[in-house]
Amino acid sequence: MAFLRQLAARVASMLGVLVVLTFAVYFIQRQLPSDPARVLAGRTASPEALAAAREQLGLDRPFLIEYVHYLGRLLHGDLGISVTSRNAVSSDIAAYLPATLELVFVAGVLALLGGLLLGVVGARDGWLSGAVRVISVAGASAPTFLVAILLLLVFYRDLGWLPAGGRGDTLVVSEPTGLRLIDAFVHVDTAALADTVNHLVLPAFVLALSPAMAIGRVLRSSLRATLATDFVRSASAKGGSWPAVVWRHGLRNALGPALSIAGVQVSVMLGGSVIIEMLFSWPGLGNYLSDAIANSDLSAIAGVVIVLGVAYVLITFVVDTLQILIDPRLREPA
């Protein structure tokens, strides 16, 4: 019962954050000096056409009234009309979102595996611990764009092992999900699968580098503290090997802080993917957002911000829930 109360409180908090997010996005959208109605109607539009465009965008009504209508449209999946593509923003996002999800998912898996490896190896005394600490600091402090450029110079220009950008030229026979890794695997299309993996390696690695270092640092500190406790020392004194003690007694008790930072880092990767997609010409929300900014497409910009914000809040909610399930000490007393 106590867990359900905690869950309900987190759901209410999540909904409150989403309302604040939508209000902030709409407020900023209304306060910007650029006129979306002018962009929609055209620079040479007549006053009648401009008035019709303002009515279509809901700019002729009072702020709070229009915000309520705006919130209602969002609940129905209506993010407005893109003045650049003349399509519904929700349709545009649905077309670009799978590429971003695929990139972030692969990068998230790499970040979690890399962070787990760095944390476990770094928790053991010896020269490896110092080496992991140096690697973590260097990897976390390296600018993303610099790492991307260096990798492109080495693996694309000099060695020619990996492509410079794009999502791949070999299309899957059918792409119902828009996730090429899954679609190619389901259709056993090895050529498309290999091409997709080749194009994913560099952007996913660059996107995962800094989060992996952050997760590894937190897990290393938490695991070292856990391994120093009496009950873990007792398990080790009974003859258990170091890997067995870490696996059976250390990791579960040390995963709480690492899981928390992992959720934050995966959420940050959603925002960081915008830069990575621009650097590697990845056809996802990042490129869509950059085009929208260049064309002052406020509806598209607001739509992408809201989608990324909702994803961030949902990931945080899932991580908080998992922490309560993994660590009973975080549960409220019944």
N, C-alpha and C positions, 0 to 999 in steps of 0.2 A: 504493500500500500504506500509506503514511504517512497519507493522508487517511482510509482505512478505519479505521486505529487511532484517529485522532482522533474519528471518528464513533462508534466503539464506546465510547470513553471517555465521550463526551457522553451516549450512551444509558444507560450504567451510572450516570452521575451523575444523570440525569433520573429513573431508577427509584428511586435512593436518596432523592432529594428527595420523591418521591411517597409512599414508605413513611413518611418522617418526617412528612409532612403528614397522612396518614391516622392515624398514631399520635397526633399532637397533637390532632387533631379528636376522636378517640375518648376520649382521656384527659380533655379538657376536658368532653366530654359526660357522662362518668361522674362528674366531680367537682362538677358544678353542684348546688346545693341543691334545685332543683325535681325532682320525681319524675315522669318521663315515663310510668311505669306508672299512676300516679294520674290523670294527664291522659287517658290512653287509656281506662282503666276507668271514669272518672267520679268525682266527689267523693263520691258516696254509695254507691260500690261496696262489696260485701261483701269480707271478707278472702280468700275463695276466688277471687272475680273479680279481686282485686288480685294474688293470687299467679299466676293464669293470665296476667295481663297482663305481669307481670315475667318469666315464663317465655317468653312470646311475644317479648318484646323482648330476651331473653338477659341479663337483669340478675341472674339467680340463679346465675350461674356465675362462677368466678374471673376476674380482670381479663385476664390474659394469654391464657387459654384463649378467652375470649370475643372478645378482639381478633383472634386468629387466625381465628375463625369470621367475624368482622366483615370482615376483609380478604378472606376467601374469597367472602363475599357481594358485596363490592364488585367483585371480578373478574368476577362473573356479572351485574353491573349491578343488583344489589339494594341500594338505598339505604335500605331500611326503609319503614315505613308512616307516613304523615302523620296525626297525631292530630287535625288540623283538618279535612282533607278526607276522611279515612278511605280515601284512595287510596294506591297505591304512590308514593313520592316520585319515583321514576324516571319514572312516567307524568305526574305533575304538572310535573316539570322539562321533559319532552319537549313538553308543551303550551305552556309559557311561554318556552322557550329560543329558538324562532325569532324572536320579536319582539325579544329582546335582541341576537341575532346580527345581525339586519337593522340595528338602530340602531348597533351598534358597527362594523359593516362600512362603512356610509355615513359615519359619523364618522371612521373610519380613513382612508378615501379622501380626505375633505376635509382631514384633518390632514396627510396626506402631500403632497397638492397644495399646500396652504397653506404648509407648511414648505419645500417645494422652491422655491416662488416667493419667499418671504421670504429664504431662504438665498442664492439666485442674485442677486436684486436687491440685497441688502444687501452682497454681496461686492464690488460695484463701487464705486470711489471716487466721492465726490460727495455731494450733499445727500440722495440717496436712501438711502445707507448710514445716515446719522444718523436719518432718518425711520423706517427699518425697525427700528433699535435701540430707538427710543422706543416704537414700536408693540409690539415683542416684550416689552419690560419691562412695559408697561401691560397687555397681554393676559394675560401669565403671572401677574401679581400680582392681577388682578381676581378676587374670589371667584365661584365658579361659580353659587351661588344668586342672587347680586346681578345677574350678567349675565342669568340666566334671567328674573328678575323685570323687569328693564329692557326686555328684548326683548318680553316678554309685554305690558307696558304700551304699548309703541310699536306693535308689529305686530298685536296682538290688540285691545286696548282702543281705541287712538286711530285707527289706520288700518284695522283690520278686514280685513287682508290674509291673515292666517294664523290657524288654529284655536289654542285655548288648550291643548289636550291630547288624549289618546286616540290611537288608531292609525288611525282613519278609520271612517266609517259605511258607505261603499260597499264591499260584499264582492265578492270575485272569485267567479265561477261555481264554480270548483273550486280548492282550495288544498292540493294534495298535499304541497308542501314547507313550508307555513306561512310562507314568505317572500313577502309580498304583492307586492313589487316584481317578483320573478321570476315568480310565478304570473300577475299581471296582464299582464306583458309577453308571456308565452307564449300566453295566451288573447286577446291583443290587446284587452284590456279597458281602453280609454283613460280611462273614468270612474273606475274603481278605481285605475288607475295615478296619475292626477292627484290623487285624494283622498289616496292614500298618501304621495305626494311632499309635498303640502301639510302633512300632519301630521308628516312627518319633518324638515322644514327646520329648525325652531327647536331641537328637542332634539339633532339631529345637529350643528348648528353650535355650540351651547353645549358639547357634549361634546368637540368637536374643537378648540376655541379654545386651551386651554392646551397640549395636545400639539403643535399646529401651531407655537406660539411656541417651544417647547423644541426641536423638530426644526430650525426655522429658525435659531435661535441657534447650534446646534452645526454645522449645515451651513455657515453663513456663516463661522465661525471656521476650519473645516477647509478650505473652499474658498479663503479668502484666503491661508492658509498654502501651499496647493498652487500657487496662481497666482504666488506669490513665488519658486518654485523655478526653477532654471536652465533645465530642459528646457522648461517652459511659457513662460518668457520668450523662449527661442529660437524656439519656435513662433509666438509673437506678433510677434517681430522679422521673421519671414519674410513678414509681410503678412497674417496671418490675422486676421479680425475678432474682436472680443471674444466675441460669442456662439459663434462657431465654435470658438475656443480653449477656452472653458469646456465646451462640449459634447464635444469630441473628447479633450481632455487633462485638464481640471480635475475634472469630476464623478466620473469613475470612481475617481480616486485620492482624492477627498474624501468618497466615500460611506460609507466604513467606519464612522467615528464616528457619522455621521447615521443609518445603518442600525441601529446598536446602540441609540441612544437612541430610534429609532422603534419598535423591538421592545418596549422597556421602556414607552413611552408607550401603545402599543396594548394592552399587558397591563394598564396602569393604567386604561385606559378601561373595561375590563371591570368593575373595582371602582367606578369613577366613575359607571357607568351606573345603579347602584343609586339614587343621589341624583337623577340626571336623570329616571329613570322615575317616581320619587315626585313630582317637581316638575311633570312634564308628564302624569301619569296614564297612562304608557306601560305596557301590559299585558305586562311581561316579568318576568325573574327578580327584579328589584328590588322590584316590588310584591309578588311572591310571598314574598320574604324578609322584607319589612316586616310582612306579615300573620303569617308564622311566628314572628317575634320577639314580636309583640303577643300571640300565643297560646301562647308558650313551647313551640312545636313543634320540639323538639330534632332530630328526624330530618330534618325539612325544612331547618332551618338548616344542619345538618351536610352534607346533600346538596348544597345550593347552594354552600357553601364548598368542598367537594371538587371540584365541577364547575368552578368558577372557578379553583381552584388548578391543576387539570389543564390547563385552557386556558392559564393563565399559563406553566406549565412547557413546554408544547408550543410556544407562540409563541417563547419564549426559545430553545428548541432549534432551531427553524427559522431564526431570525435568526442564531444562531451559525454554523449550517451555511452559510447564504448568505454570511456574511462570509468564510468560508474559501474558498468558490468564487469570490467576486469578487476577493479580495485574496490572491494566492498567497504573499505575505510572511508570512501567518499560519499557513501550513502547516508542520508539523514536517518536518525533513529526513528523507529516506528512509534 
